[in-house]
Amino acid sequence: MKTYEQINDRIESGKAVVLTADEIIDYVDKKGLAAAAKEVDVVTTATFGPMCSSGCFLNFGHSKPKIRMSEAWVEDVLVYTGIAAVDVFLGATQLRHGDPANMYHPGEFRYGGGHVIEDLVAGRKLQLFALSYGTDCYPLREIRTYFTINDLNQAIMVNPRNCYQNYNVGINDSDRPIYTYMGTLEPERKNANYCSAGQLSPLLNDPYYDVIGVGTKVWMAGAQGHVYAEGTQHAGACERTPGGVPKGGAGTLALTCDMKKMRPDFVRGVTFRGYGVSLALGIGVPIPVLNEDVLKRTCVRDRDIMAPVIDYSHDYPQNNGKVICSVNYEQLRSGQIKVEGKKVAVGSLSSYYKALEIANLLADEIRRGDFRLAEPITPLPKDTKMKPLVTRKKPS
């Protein structure tokens, strides 16, 4: 048994033994679980891929004269102004003003909220345009100016749902191409797409949320952030394999950090043809090796993680819960799966290469003593299920 305090003491003294989730599997095979649990202090996990439920709060400070922004756009992308005078919230999937969307299907969606976030973190100069109805204390009715992230008082990333524990494999049973947040899916099962780092992914290495909880410190594109709540749609009460791995989406994390400390190479605006825009983000989460059970769960292998194959032409949009079959991540990462006897080419929307880079960067920070662990203040719930939106008639 180890404690957070003991592990942090070893980190501060430069003696911590830190391995990535990719490395720990062979290490435990070689050393044995008991010996490895005594030697290893931290296992680093990571993921890099589109995370649509992401966004940021920005504070611009006050102009002379002052304005209470009631409508505002950054690079022509609408931001939410229903908070204090010069605070706004920018969502990753917000479209640019005038974007034709899917008027000419499939739409191109060249620029949106995720791209603004990328440009902000990269330090590029952006345009702010804001309108107001005017008040006695905030008389200015219009402002247009240019700024970079360093001109802002705060730029705080606040993401309601990141790091899905597991996810679907999208496929298309129809006779025409379809355009989805899982990418373009060709007709008659000609291809399939998935989105997860598999054995590197944070919550797959802590399937029962024993060490990742509210208050856990995380690496967000180079910035040190934390879990501020269970993520939206978190559903810990799910079907699992005998090893405890969820067979579907299950857990999620709500994350926050200081955007001014983020690295541009791990923040990317994303375009999905015919669907919209998003943000690809790199996230790393350290797993403290408190005991043998925690370590054992970090030894999960791609072959042990099952993902449901779902038809995105009918079953997903109709929300009927149908699963065609399940495949493991070893099969997915091979580039080809079998679906009801048919060989199907498969691609990934997430990058295992980038995830591995993040896991190694986080491991290096911990070894240098630059990243200490934080004990959760509240565990993530294990018994929640996701509720549907029910269409109801107006009460009489």
MIKEKE-934895 format. One line per 5 residues: their letters; for each residue x, y, z of C-alpha. Coordinates in steps of 0.1 Angstrom, whole numbers, plus 5000, padded with zeros to 4 digits. Layout:
a) X/Y/Z ~ ... $
***
This chain:
mktye) 5000/5000/5000 ~ 5011/5035/4992 ~ 4996/5069/4999 ~ 4994/5100/4977 ~ 5017/5117/5003 $
qindr) 5043/5090/4999 ~ 5042/5091/4961 ~ 5044/5129/4961 ~ 5074/5128/4984 ~ 5092/5105/4960 $
iesgk) 5083/5128/4931 ~ 5097/5158/4950 ~ 5129/5139/4958 ~ 5133/5128/4921 ~ 5130/5091/4930 $
avvlt) 5096/5083/4916 ~ 5093/5054/4892 ~ 5070/5064/4864 ~ 5059/5043/4834 ~ 5034/5049/4807 $
adeii) 5003/5026/4803 ~ 5020/5013/4772 ~ 5051/5003/4791 ~ 5036/4989/4823 ~ 5021/4959/4806 $
dyvdk) 5055/4943/4797 ~ 5070/4955/4829 ~ 5044/4937/4850 ~ 5047/4906/4828 ~ 5085/4906/4835 $
kglaa) 5086/4916/4872 ~ 5053/4902/4885 ~ 5024/4922/4899 ~ 5035/4923/4935 ~ 5071/4933/4928 $
aakev) 5060/4959/4902 ~ 5034/4974/4926 ~ 5062/4980/4951 ~ 5085/4996/4926 ~ 5063/5017/4903 $
dvvtt) 5047/5049/4917 ~ 5028/5063/4888 ~ 5014/5050/4855 ~ 5006/5078/4829 ~ 4976/5075/4806 $
atfgp) 4966/5097/4777 ~ 4943/5104/4748 ~ 4942/5128/4718 ~ 4911/5132/4697 ~ 4880/5153/4690 $
mcssg) 4861/5163/4721 ~ 4830/5182/4711 ~ 4819/5192/4746 ~ 4847/5216/4751 ~ 4849/5254/4754 $
cflnf) 4863/5283/4773 ~ 4855/5314/4793 ~ 4872/5346/4782 ~ 4874/5379/4801 ~ 4883/5410/4780 $
ghskp) 4885/5436/4807 ~ 4867/5470/4804 ~ 4869/5495/4775 ~ 4867/5533/4778 ~ 4838/5539/4779 $
kirms) 4825/5506/4792 ~ 4803/5482/4774 ~ 4780/5454/4786 ~ 4783/5429/4757 ~ 4749/5415/4748 $
eawve) 4760/5400/4715 ~ 4796/5392/4705 ~ 4816/5374/4679 ~ 4853/5363/4679 ~ 4865/5359/4643 $
dvlvy) 4828/5359/4634 ~ 4821/5330/4656 ~ 4793/5337/4680 ~ 4801/5336/4717 ~ 4777/5334/4746 $
tgiaa) 4772/5367/4765 ~ 4745/5358/4790 ~ 4769/5363/4819 ~ 4788/5394/4833 ~ 4796/5425/4811 $
vdvfl) 4828/5414/4795 ~ 4828/5377/4801 ~ 4819/5353/4772 ~ 4818/5316/4766 ~ 4831/5301/4734 $
gatql) 4820/5266/4725 ~ 4841/5243/4703 ~ 4812/5233/4679 ~ 4799/5269/4673 ~ 4798/5277/4636 $
rhgdp) 4811/5309/4620 ~ 4785/5335/4612 ~ 4772/5331/4577 ~ 4785/5295/4573 ~ 4760/5278/4550 $
anmyh) 4762/5247/4571 ~ 4745/5218/4552 ~ 4726/5240/4528 ~ 4748/5226/4501 ~ 4752/5191/4514 $
pgefr) 4777/5179/4525 ~ 4788/5212/4541 ~ 4825/5221/4543 ~ 4825/5237/4578 ~ 4859/5253/4573 $
ygggh) 4861/5274/4605 ~ 4843/5275/4639 ~ 4847/5275/4677 ~ 4874/5248/4678 ~ 4895/5267/4653 $
viedl) 4892/5299/4673 ~ 4904/5280/4704 ~ 4934/5267/4684 ~ 4942/5302/4671 ~ 4939/5316/4707 $
vagrk) 4963/5291/4721 ~ 4987/5296/4692 ~ 4988/5333/4701 ~ 4973/5346/4669 ~ 4956/5380/4667 $
lqlfa) 4918/5377/4666 ~ 4889/5401/4660 ~ 4863/5408/4687 ~ 4831/5425/4676 ~ 4804/5432/4702 $
lsygt) 4771/5450/4705 ~ 4751/5463/4734 ~ 4717/5478/4741 ~ 4735/5504/4764 ~ 4729/5512/4800 $
dcypl) 4736/5541/4823 ~ 4767/5523/4837 ~ 4777/5506/4804 ~ 4769/5533/4777 ~ 4790/5519/4748 $
reirt) 4768/5502/4722 ~ 4794/5488/4698 ~ 4831/5478/4698 ~ 4854/5462/4673 ~ 4890/5455/4683 $
yftin) 4918/5430/4680 ~ 4935/5409/4707 ~ 4956/5379/4715 ~ 4953/5355/4744 ~ 4979/5375/4763 $
dlnqa) 4956/5406/4762 ~ 4929/5387/4781 ~ 4926/5388/4819 ~ 4916/5351/4819 ~ 4912/5324/4793 $
imvnp) 4899/5294/4811 ~ 4891/5261/4794 ~ 4860/5246/4809 ~ 4850/5213/4792 ~ 4818/5196/4804 $
rncyq) 4826/5163/4788 ~ 4860/5149/4778 ~ 4878/5115/4779 ~ 4849/5091/4771 ~ 4858/5058/4788 $
nynvg) 4849/5038/4757 ~ 4831/5046/4725 ~ 4813/5033/4694 ~ 4826/5020/4662 ~ 4806/5038/4635 $
indsd) 4796/5019/4603 ~ 4771/5026/4575 ~ 4744/5000/4565 ~ 4727/5023/4540 ~ 4733/5025/4502 $
rpiyt) 4747/5061/4503 ~ 4776/5079/4520 ~ 4768/5095/4554 ~ 4785/5124/4571 ~ 4788/5121/4609 $
ymgtl) 4808/5132/4639 ~ 4825/5098/4634 ~ 4837/5110/4600 ~ 4825/5100/4565 ~ 4811/5065/4565 $
eperk) 4809/5048/4531 ~ 4778/5028/4521 ~ 4773/4991/4526 ~ 4799/4987/4553 ~ 4828/4997/4531 $
nanyc) 4846/5013/4561 ~ 4843/5019/4598 ~ 4857/5046/4622 ~ 4865/5045/4659 ~ 4878/5071/4684 $
sagql) 4898/5060/4714 ~ 4934/5055/4725 ~ 4924/5020/4738 ~ 4949/5007/4764 ~ 4964/5042/4768 $
splln) 4930/5058/4775 ~ 4927/5073/4811 ~ 4893/5058/4823 ~ 4900/5024/4807 ~ 4930/5022/4831 $
dpyyd) 4908/5030/4860 ~ 4875/5013/4850 ~ 4858/5016/4884 ~ 4870/5052/4891 ~ 4891/5041/4921 $
vigvg) 4917/5068/4917 ~ 4904/5093/4891 ~ 4878/5116/4907 ~ 4868/5152/4913 ~ 4900/5170/4921 $
tkvwm) 4923/5147/4902 ~ 4951/5167/4885 ~ 4954/5163/4848 ~ 4976/5174/4819 ~ 4956/5194/4794 $
agaqg) 4977/5202/4762 ~ 5006/5210/4785 ~ 4987/5229/4811 ~ 4981/5215/4846 ~ 4944/5213/4851 $
hvyae) 4920/5192/4871 ~ 4887/5172/4870 ~ 4860/5196/4883 ~ 4830/5172/4881 ~ 4818/5141/4865 $
gtqha) 4814/5147/4828 ~ 4780/5152/4813 ~ 4765/5118/4802 ~ 4787/5100/4827 ~ 4771/5066/4831 $
gacer) 4791/5043/4854 ~ 4763/5018/4857 ~ 4769/4999/4825 ~ 4775/4965/4811 ~ 4812/4954/4816 $
tpggv) 4835/4926/4807 ~ 4847/4901/4834 ~ 4877/4924/4839 ~ 4855/4954/4846 ~ 4860/4972/4812 $
pkgga) 4828/4990/4800 ~ 4814/4976/4768 ~ 4801/5011/4758 ~ 4807/5048/4765 ~ 4803/5047/4804 $
gtlal) 4824/5073/4822 ~ 4834/5109/4813 ~ 4853/5137/4829 ~ 4846/5175/4832 ~ 4880/5193/4829 $
tcdmk) 4894/5228/4833 ~ 4927/5245/4830 ~ 4944/5278/4822 ~ 4946/5282/4784 ~ 4975/5305/4786 $
kmrpd) 4997/5276/4796 ~ 4985/5252/4769 ~ 5007/5240/4740 ~ 4995/5247/4705 ~ 5006/5213/4691 $
fvrgv) 4980/5196/4713 ~ 4950/5219/4705 ~ 4935/5216/4670 ~ 4904/5228/4654 ~ 4886/5200/4636 $
tfrgy) 4863/5200/4605 ~ 4839/5171/4599 ~ 4825/5173/4564 ~ 4787/5173/4564 ~ 4786/5175/4602 $
gvsla) 4803/5205/4617 ~ 4833/5216/4637 ~ 4850/5204/4669 ~ 4882/5206/4689 ~ 4909/5179/4691 $
lgigv) 4926/5180/4725 ~ 4955/5161/4741 ~ 4949/5150/4777 ~ 4970/5130/4801 ~ 4960/5116/4835 $
pipvl) 4984/5101/4860 ~ 4974/5069/4879 ~ 4989/5066/4913 ~ 4999/5030/4921 ~ 4984/5028/4955 $
nedvl) 4981/4990/4956 ~ 4982/4959/4934 ~ 4946/4962/4923 ~ 4951/4997/4909 ~ 4982/4985/4891 $
krtcv) 4965/4954/4877 ~ 4938/4975/4861 ~ 4965/4996/4843 ~ 4976/4965/4826 ~ 4945/4963/4804 $
rdrdi) 4954/4954/4769 ~ 4937/4964/4736 ~ 4926/4929/4731 ~ 4906/4930/4764 ~ 4887/4962/4755 $
mapvi) 4855/4957/4735 ~ 4838/4984/4714 ~ 4802/4982/4700 ~ 4798/4984/4662 ~ 4768/5006/4655 $
dyshd) 4750/5016/4623 ~ 4750/5054/4620 ~ 4726/5054/4590 ~ 4696/5042/4611 ~ 4703/5027/4645 $
ypqnn) 4723/5055/4660 ~ 4701/5084/4648 ~ 4669/5065/4658 ~ 4684/5058/4692 ~ 4672/5022/4692 $
gkvic) 4702/5008/4711 ~ 4710/4981/4685 ~ 4745/4968/4684 ~ 4756/4949/4653 ~ 4786/4932/4671 $
svnye) 4815/4940/4693 ~ 4852/4941/4683 ~ 4883/4946/4704 ~ 4909/4974/4700 ~ 4936/4950/4689 $
qlrsg) 4914/4943/4659 ~ 4906/4980/4654 ~ 4942/4991/4655 ~ 4951/4964/4629 ~ 4932/4985/4603 $
qikve) 4906/4958/4596 ~ 4877/4942/4614 ~ 4851/4916/4606 ~ 4815/4925/4608 ~ 4791/4896/4604 $
gkkva) 4817/4878/4583 ~ 4826/4908/4561 ~ 4861/4924/4562 ~ 4858/4961/4568 ~ 4886/4987/4566 $
vgsls) 4887/5007/4598 ~ 4902/5041/4606 ~ 4907/5061/4638 ~ 4897/5097/4646 ~ 4920/5097/4676 $
syyka) 4958/5095/4674 ~ 4976/5067/4694 ~ 5009/5083/4684 ~ 5000/5116/4700 ~ 4985/5099/4730 $
leian) 5017/5080/4735 ~ 5037/5113/4732 ~ 5015/5129/4758 ~ 5019/5099/4782 ~ 5057/5102/4779 $
llade) 5057/5140/4783 ~ 5036/5137/4815 ~ 5059/5109/4828 ~ 5089/5131/4822 ~ 5072/5160/4841 $
irrgd) 5065/5138/4870 ~ 5101/5124/4871 ~ 5115/5160/4871 ~ 5092/5169/4900 ~ 5072/5194/4879 $
frlae) 5039/5176/4883 ~ 5026/5164/4916 ~ 4995/5142/4921 ~ 4963/5154/4937 ~ 4940/5131/4957 $
pitpl) 4904/5133/4946 ~ 4880/5152/4969 ~ 4850/5133/4956 ~ 4847/5100/4938 ~ 4830/5097/4904 $
pkdtk) 4796/5080/4907 ~ 4795/5043/4897 ~ 4757/5038/4897 ~ 4744/5065/4873 ~ 4727/5058/4840 $
mkplv) 4721/5082/4811 ~ 4685/5094/4808 ~ 4669/5100/4774 ~ 4652/5132/4764 ~ 4615/5123/4764 $
trkkp) 4590/5142/4741 ~ 4560/5151/4763 ~ 4528/5170/4757 ~ 4523/5203/4775 ~ 4509/5197/4810 $
s) 4472/5207/4812 $
***
